[in-house]
Amino acid sequence: MNSKFISDIKKHGKTARGKKELIKHLEGGRLTLKQAILAHCYDCMGYFVDGRQDCEMTKCPCYPFMIFNSDKSKRTSRTMSEDHKAKLRAARGQNMASFALEGAK
């Protein structure tokens, strides 16, 4: 069943981000979260047969991550508080100190 989808993708699908990820999924491979989103968008947009463009499906939970999303500002980004950054630096410093001690032995 998946072989028909794969042959259709290879025959009609445009070369765009998500193509190889969708094929990998259909072949039974494991995908990362980003790869799954790219594959979903590629599939949902009909393999981008009519061109690589924004789907404008703003209600879709994957839309902020859609590769051709014209409004990149809606993408979520990770921001760390200064307290969190300080804790990470302290932990990294402790790890480096213990690593240096182990190397001296």
DACORGI-V493483 format. One record per residue. N is the residue number from 0. RES is the residue in one letter. PSI is psi in radians with two decimals (NA if undefined). D_FIRST is the distance of its C-alpha to the first C-alpha in Angstrom with 1 decimal. Layout:
((N & RES & PSI & D_FIRST) (N & RES & PSI & D_FIRST))
//
This chain:
((0 & M & -0.84 & 0.0) (1 & N & -0.45 & 3.8) (2 & S & -0.57 & 5.4) (3 & K & -0.75 & 5.7) (4 & F & -0.77 & 7.1) (5 & I & -0.76 & 9.1) (6 & S & -0.63 & 10.5) (7 & D & -0.73 & 11.4) (8 & I & -0.80 & 13.1) (9 & K & -0.57 & 14.9) (10 & K & -0.78 & 16.0) (11 & H & -0.39 & 17.1) (12 & G & 2.45 & 17.5) (13 & K & 2.68 & 21.1) (14 & T & 1.92 & 22.3) (15 & A & 2.86 & 23.1) (16 & R & 2.29 & 23.2) (17 & G & -0.36 & 20.0) (18 & K & -0.95 & 17.8) (19 & K & -0.54 & 17.9) (20 & E & -0.74 & 17.7) (21 & L & -0.73 & 14.4) (22 & I & -0.74 & 12.9) (23 & K & -0.75 & 14.6) (24 & H & -0.80 & 13.2) (25 & L & -0.45 & 9.5) (26 & E & -0.03 & 10.6) (27 & G & 0.14 & 12.3) (28 & G & 2.81 & 15.7) (29 & R & 2.52 & 18.4) (30 & L & 2.61 & 19.8) (31 & T & 3.00 & 23.3) (32 & L & -0.78 & 24.3) (33 & K & -0.75 & 25.0) (34 & Q & -0.66 & 21.8) (35 & A & -0.68 & 19.9) (36 & I & -0.78 & 22.1) (37 & L & -0.75 & 21.6) (38 & A & -0.72 & 17.8) (39 & H & -0.82 & 18.2) (40 & C & -0.73 & 20.7) (41 & Y & -0.75 & 18.8) (42 & D & -0.82 & 15.8) (43 & C & -0.60 & 18.4) (44 & M & 0.25 & 20.4) (45 & G & 0.69 & 17.8) (46 & Y & 0.38 & 17.6) (47 & F & 0.62 & 21.4) (48 & V & -0.62 & 21.2) (49 & D & 0.25 & 24.6) (50 & G & 2.74 & 26.2) (51 & R & 1.87 & 26.6) (52 & Q & 2.94 & 28.5) (53 & D & 2.32 & 29.3) (54 & C & -0.38 & 27.1) (55 & E & 0.44 & 30.3) (56 & M & 1.30 & 28.4) (57 & T & -0.34 & 31.3) (58 & K & -0.21 & 30.3) (59 & C & 2.32 & 27.1) (60 & P & -0.33 & 27.9) (61 & C & -0.17 & 26.2) (62 & Y & -0.73 & 28.4) (63 & P & -0.38 & 31.2) (64 & F & -0.01 & 29.0) (65 & M & 2.28 & 27.2) (66 & I & -0.57 & 27.9) (67 & F & 0.37 & 29.4) (68 & N & 2.14 & 31.3) (69 & S & -0.35 & 34.7) (70 & D & 1.40 & 36.4) (71 & K & -0.28 & 36.2) (72 & S & -0.35 & 39.1) (73 & K & -0.11 & 36.9) (74 & R & 2.44 & 35.1) (75 & T & 2.52 & 36.4) (76 & S & 2.67 & 38.4) (77 & R & 2.24 & 39.9) (78 & T & 2.33 & 43.6) (79 & M & 2.50 & 45.7) (80 & S & 2.80 & 49.1) (81 & E & -0.58 & 52.1) (82 & D & -0.78 & 52.6) (83 & H & -0.74 & 49.1) (84 & K & -0.72 & 49.6) (85 & A & -0.72 & 53.0) (86 & K & -0.70 & 51.4) (87 & L & -0.74 & 48.8) (88 & R & -0.73 & 51.6) (89 & A & -0.76 & 53.7) (90 & A & -0.70 & 50.9) (91 & R & -0.69 & 50.2) (92 & G & -0.70 & 53.9) (93 & Q & -0.73 & 54.1) (94 & N & -0.73 & 51.2) (95 & M & -0.66 & 52.8) (96 & A & -0.75 & 56.2) (97 & S & -0.58 & 54.8) (98 & F & -0.73 & 52.9) (99 & A & -0.68 & 56.2) (100 & L & -0.71 & 58.1) (101 & E & -0.63 & 55.7) (102 & G & -0.45 & 55.9) (103 & A & -0.31 & 59.8) (104 & K & NA & 59.8))
//
